[in-house]
Amino acid sequence: MKKYSFFITCLIAINSFSQNYKGTLEKTNYNGLHTLNLNTKVRSASTDNFSSLRIKDVNNNEVPYIIVSSSNKNFTVFNPIKITTNRVVKDSITSIEIENNTNTPFEELVLEIVNTKITKTYSVLGSNDSKKWYGLVSNKTLSNINSSNNTSVKKTIQFPLNNYTFLKVIFSDKNSLPINVIGAGVYKNKFFKTSSTKLENYKKETVFLKEKKVTRIKFSAEESHKINTISFKINTEYFLRKAKVFVQRIHKVKKREEIYTKILSTFELNAKNENTFTITNLNEKEFFIEIENDDNPPLDIEHIQLLQKPKYLISNLKKDGIYTLIIDTTLTKPKYDLGNFISENTKVIREIAVADFSIITKTTKPSKAKSFWQTTIFMWICIVIGGILVVYFALGLLKDVNTQETK
């Protein structure tokens, strides 16, 4: 048993030397939910199932996320508006002035205010020249200006729908101390439409097989990518051809390797149609499209587009936080609470991007010396010992068989 245990340990150690991927999330100026469009590099590295994806903060703690499916989504996004004037008139008022740079009428304004237990009364005025002001609401009350999770809170003030170029919010300071307004903005509905991404990673080779009367197109890339749609642009005037998407696989038959064809999808190219087809199970480094020509000349194909529906990640991030996105194939699918709180009415502050996403090799921190079992030498020792053990057990088994036969 000890021999078997050591052999298994060596195999586990060999498998632990895996390659991973790492990227840095763009810094944000806001606390709250953010969306990240998962690009083709991230999706290819994760094999498009995202079980191995993690977000880590500066302390290497996991940050929960959810993946938004490829269906269209409508989220509420926060658009900041610059505060042009923020004045405190002693023992009188605090005056906040903004310029409506949204170019659309609106009937509410979101103010970001530093936490306070003070209740305020306010009025809102509008102007087209920042000189002559007109009243919108007067002596409204703003209360519960605090958050248990953040140092500031966003409060919405409402007023009649208008298209004034400038708005002024006046807080009365006669009966209480001033409050600290640090930002302003409006929430807008943003429709995340699943406009497909063109995959440019594949090389294309076309051959005409006269004997089979087919056109065969080979696509190949360094990494596999999820392909949801294949779209043809064909210049031939009249055509109606059967076509199929297939891959080539290898299996062993009596110690010989044979190549066989696995069909993934079939469809019909028709001059009357758009010739765009949905493919449900195509995620390959190499695949083929074969078009049956019969006795017709080959089609004049201007181009073939490989398309991928986008996917988004949503996560709750902190202002100026440092976050890392990693792909580690040894990880299993995480289970976070966040998914229970995301819907189409969820307010998502802004979009971010991932930078410097590239492949890395698992190593220990540079500041510490590697343990012997983490070195390449140890890996090769395990490989050699593993090979010796396999031969040893095989010879032992053969010896036992010969002994049984001589009895």
BELPE-V302334 format. One record per backbone hydrogen bond with DSSP energy under -0.5 kcal/mol. CO is the residue of the C=O (numbers start at 1). NH is the residue of the N-H. Records with the same first field share a line. If there is no record, write none. Layout:
BEGIN
CO = NH / NH
END
This chain:
BEGIN
1 = 5
2 = 6
3 = 7
4 = 8
5 = 9
6 = 10
7 = 11
8 = 12
9 = 13
10 = 14
11 = 15
12 = 16
14 = 17
16 = 18
18 = 362
20 = 360
21 = 327
22 = 358
23 = 325
24 = 355
28 = 320
32 = 317
33 = 349 / 350
34 = 315
35 = 352
36 = 38 / 313
37 = 39
39 = 43
40 = 44
41 = 45
42 = 46
43 = 48
44 = 47
46 = 49 / 50
50 = 53
52 = 328
54 = 326
55 = 63
56 = 324
57 = 60
61 = 57
62 = 64
64 = 316
66 = 68 / 314
67 = 69
68 = 312
73 = 75 / 192
75 = 77 / 190
76 = 348
77 = 79 / 188
78 = 80
79 = 186
81 = 184
82 = 84 / 99
85 = 97
87 = 89 / 95
88 = 90
89 = 92 / 93
92 = 173
93 = 89
94 = 96 / 171
95 = 87 / 97
96 = 169
97 = 84 / 85
98 = 167
99 = 101
100 = 103
106 = 162
107 = 159
109 = 111 / 157
110 = 185
111 = 113 / 155
112 = 182 / 183
113 = 153
120 = 142
121 = 172
122 = 140
123 = 170
124 = 136 / 137
125 = 168
126 = 134
127 = 166
131 = 133
134 = 126
137 = 124 / 136
140 = 122
142 = 120
144 = 146
145 = 116
151 = 115
153 = 113 / 155
155 = 111
157 = 109
162 = 106
165 = 100
166 = 127
167 = 98
168 = 125 / 170
169 = 96 / 171
170 = 123
171 = 94
179 = 181
180 = 114 / 182
183 = 112
184 = 81
185 = 110
186 = 79
188 = 77
190 = 75 / 192
191 = 193
192 = 73
193 = 195
194 = 196
197 = 308
198 = 200
203 = 220
205 = 218
207 = 209 / 216
208 = 210
209 = 213 / 214
213 = 293 / 294
214 = 209 / 216
215 = 217 / 291
216 = 207 / 218
217 = 289
218 = 205
219 = 287
220 = 203
225 = 284
226 = 228
227 = 282
228 = 279
229 = 307
230 = 277
231 = 305
232 = 234
233 = 302 / 303
239 = 271
241 = 269
242 = 292
243 = 267
244 = 290
245 = 264 / 265
246 = 288
247 = 262
249 = 260
251 = 258
253 = 256
256 = 253 / 258
258 = 251
260 = 249
261 = 263
262 = 247
265 = 245
267 = 243
269 = 241
270 = 273
275 = 232
277 = 230
281 = 283
282 = 227
284 = 225
285 = 221
287 = 219
288 = 246
289 = 217
290 = 244
291 = 215 / 293
293 = 296
299 = 301
300 = 235 / 236 / 302
303 = 233
305 = 231 / 307
306 = 199
307 = 228 / 229
308 = 197
311 = 38
312 = 68
313 = 36
314 = 66
315 = 34 / 317
317 = 32
318 = 321
321 = 323
323 = 25
324 = 56 / 326
325 = 23
326 = 54
327 = 21
328 = 331
336 = 339
337 = 340
338 = 341
339 = 342
341 = 343
343 = 346
346 = 76 / 348
347 = 349
348 = 78
349 = 78
350 = 35
352 = 37
353 = 26
355 = 24
356 = 358
358 = 22
360 = 20
365 = 368
371 = 374
372 = 375 / 378
375 = 379
376 = 380
377 = 381
378 = 382
379 = 383
380 = 384
381 = 385
382 = 386
383 = 387
384 = 388
385 = 389
386 = 390
387 = 391
388 = 392
389 = 393
390 = 394
391 = 395
392 = 396
393 = 397
394 = 398
395 = 399
396 = 400
397 = 401
398 = 402
399 = 403
400 = 404
401 = 405
402 = 406
403 = 407
END
